Amino acid sequence: MYEKNFPHKRFNITLEFLQKHISKDASILDLGVKNPFSKIMEDAGYNVENTTGKDLDDDVSEIESFTGDVVTAFEIFEHLVSPYTSLKAIPCNKAVISVPLKLWFASAYRNKNDIRDQHYHEFESWQLDYVLEKAGWKVVDSIKFTNPVKKLGLRPILRSFTDRYYLVYCQKTNS
């Protein structure tokens, strides 16, 4: 597998989860611009296209016009003011989504130099489940996992056993 090349444990877990639920012949729209994980999916044999970087809070036309099989959104919805709008716009029946979980010992991520690179939401799992259900989706499978960091201190220790990511495979309920 790619494990040696992955910069993060989450890439390996995410790819294994994707392979568990999505066949390689599926066409995928990955929300967000081309990124290292898009390349990993392509290298694993998936047919992937990305959105172009339009603000998905204001313009969901790229999502609505997708004619493929699956939409993926890996660490995208925390950057949106309203993930609900994008979830409602997905025209296909399958989605694989991951979000960072809210950590009780750390503030939400904020980049003061780039307004688009900050988290408006860091979720509790029930919150993503609720938004998905409200938008017409049912969670079929999910996992939570940690993201240890190679640093010293109290927060790094807490990160070694506190779940940081929530990954779901879901299907539309109103199709």
C-alpha positions as CSV (number, residue, x, y, z in Angstrom):
1,M,0.0,0.0,0.0
2,Y,1.0,3.7,0.1
3,E,1.6,3.9,3.8
4,K,5.3,5.1,3.5
5,N,4.3,7.9,1.2
6,F,1.3,9.2,3.2
7,P,2.1,12.3,5.2
8,H,-0.7,11.5,7.6
9,K,-2.2,8.4,9.2
10,R,-5.6,9.7,8.2
11,F,-4.8,9.3,4.5
12,N,-4.3,5.5,5.0
13,I,-7.4,5.2,7.1
14,T,-9.5,7.3,4.6
15,L,-8.3,5.3,1.6
16,E,-9.1,1.9,3.3
17,F,-12.5,3.2,4.2
18,L,-13.1,4.5,0.6
19,Q,-12.0,1.1,-0.9
20,K,-14.4,-0.7,1.5
21,H,-17.4,1.2,0.2
22,I,-16.7,2.5,-3.3
23,S,-15.7,0.4,-6.3
24,K,-12.8,1.6,-8.5
25,D,-15.1,1.9,-11.5
26,A,-17.1,4.7,-9.8
27,S,-16.6,8.3,-10.9
28,I,-15.9,10.6,-8.0
29,L,-16.4,14.3,-7.5
30,D,-14.0,15.4,-4.7
31,L,-15.1,18.7,-3.2
32,G,-12.3,21.1,-3.1
33,V,-9.4,21.8,-5.4
34,K,-7.0,19.1,-6.4
35,N,-5.0,18.1,-3.4
36,P,-2.6,15.3,-2.1
37,F,-5.5,13.0,-1.3
38,S,-7.0,13.5,-4.8
39,K,-3.7,12.2,-6.2
40,I,-3.8,9.2,-3.8
41,M,-7.3,8.3,-4.9
42,E,-6.2,8.5,-8.6
43,D,-3.0,6.4,-7.9
44,A,-5.3,3.8,-6.2
45,G,-7.3,3.6,-9.5
46,Y,-10.2,5.9,-8.9
47,N,-11.5,8.3,-11.6
48,V,-11.5,11.6,-9.7
49,E,-12.4,15.2,-10.6
50,N,-12.3,18.1,-8.3
51,T,-14.3,21.3,-7.9
52,T,-12.4,24.4,-9.0
53,G,-12.2,26.4,-5.8
54,K,-15.5,28.3,-6.0
55,D,-17.0,29.2,-2.7
56,L,-19.4,26.3,-2.1
57,D,-21.4,28.4,0.3
58,D,-22.3,30.7,-2.6
59,D,-22.1,28.5,-5.7
60,V,-23.0,24.8,-5.8
61,S,-23.3,24.6,-9.6
62,E,-20.3,22.3,-9.9
63,I,-21.9,19.9,-7.5
64,E,-25.3,20.1,-9.1
65,S,-23.9,19.4,-12.6
66,F,-21.9,16.3,-11.6
67,T,-23.2,13.2,-13.4
68,G,-21.0,10.6,-11.7
69,D,-21.5,8.1,-8.9
70,V,-20.0,9.4,-5.7
71,V,-19.2,12.7,-4.0
72,T,-16.3,12.9,-1.5
73,A,-15.7,15.7,0.9
74,F,-12.6,15.2,3.0
75,E,-12.1,18.0,5.5
76,I,-14.1,20.4,3.5
77,F,-17.4,21.0,5.4
78,E,-15.7,22.6,8.4
79,H,-14.6,25.5,6.1
80,L,-18.2,26.2,5.0
81,V,-20.6,28.4,6.8
82,S,-23.4,26.1,5.7
83,P,-22.5,22.5,4.7
84,Y,-26.2,21.8,4.4
85,T,-26.4,23.7,1.0
86,S,-23.7,21.5,-0.5
87,L,-25.2,18.3,0.9
88,K,-28.6,19.1,-0.6
89,A,-27.0,19.9,-4.0
90,I,-25.4,16.4,-4.4
91,P,-27.2,14.7,-7.3
92,C,-25.8,11.2,-6.8
93,N,-26.8,8.7,-4.2
94,K,-23.5,8.0,-2.4
95,A,-21.1,10.2,-0.5
96,V,-18.0,9.7,1.7
97,I,-17.3,12.6,4.0
98,S,-14.8,13.3,6.8
99,V,-14.7,16.2,9.2
100,P,-12.5,17.1,12.1
101,L,-14.0,16.5,15.5
102,K,-14.3,19.2,18.1
103,L,-11.6,18.9,20.7
104,W,-12.4,20.0,24.2
105,F,-8.8,20.9,24.8
106,A,-8.1,23.0,21.7
107,S,-9.8,26.0,19.9
108,A,-11.1,25.7,16.4
109,Y,-8.4,26.2,13.7
110,R,-8.1,29.8,12.5
111,N,-5.7,31.2,9.9
112,K,-5.7,35.0,10.3
113,N,-3.8,35.3,7.0
114,D,-6.4,33.4,4.8
115,I,-10.1,33.8,5.5
116,R,-10.9,30.6,3.5
117,D,-8.4,28.5,5.5
118,Q,-10.2,28.4,8.8
119,H,-12.8,26.2,10.5
120,Y,-16.3,27.6,10.9
121,H,-17.3,24.3,12.4
122,E,-15.4,21.5,14.2
123,F,-18.1,18.9,14.6
124,E,-19.3,16.5,17.2
125,S,-20.3,13.3,15.3
126,W,-24.0,13.8,16.1
127,Q,-23.9,17.2,14.5
128,L,-22.6,15.9,11.1
129,D,-25.2,13.1,11.4
130,Y,-27.9,15.6,12.0
131,V,-27.0,17.8,9.0
132,L,-26.7,14.7,6.8
133,E,-30.1,13.5,7.9
134,K,-31.7,16.9,7.4
135,A,-30.2,17.0,3.9
136,G,-31.7,13.6,3.0
137,W,-28.8,11.3,3.8
138,K,-28.4,8.2,5.9
139,V,-25.1,7.2,7.5
140,V,-24.4,3.6,6.5
141,D,-21.0,3.2,8.1
142,S,-18.7,5.5,10.1
143,I,-15.4,5.5,12.0
144,K,-13.6,7.9,14.3
145,F,-9.9,8.0,14.7
146,T,-7.1,9.8,16.4
147,N,-4.3,11.9,14.9
148,P,-1.3,11.7,17.1
149,V,1.4,14.3,16.6
150,K,5.2,13.9,17.1
151,K,5.5,16.7,19.7
152,L,5.9,16.8,23.5
153,G,3.3,18.3,25.8
154,L,-0.1,17.8,27.2
155,R,-2.1,18.4,24.0
156,P,0.0,15.9,22.0
157,I,-0.6,13.3,24.7
158,L,-4.3,14.0,24.6
159,R,-4.3,13.7,20.8
160,S,-2.8,10.2,21.0
161,F,-6.1,8.9,22.4
162,T,-8.8,11.5,21.6
163,D,-10.6,10.9,18.4
164,R,-9.9,13.8,15.9
165,Y,-11.6,12.7,12.7
166,Y,-15.1,11.4,11.8
167,L,-15.4,9.6,8.5
168,V,-18.8,8.5,7.1
169,Y,-20.2,6.6,4.1
170,C,-23.7,7.7,3.5
171,Q,-26.5,7.1,0.9
172,K,-29.4,9.3,-0.1
173,T,-32.7,8.4,1.6
174,N,-35.0,10.4,-0.7
175,S,-33.9,9.0,-4.1
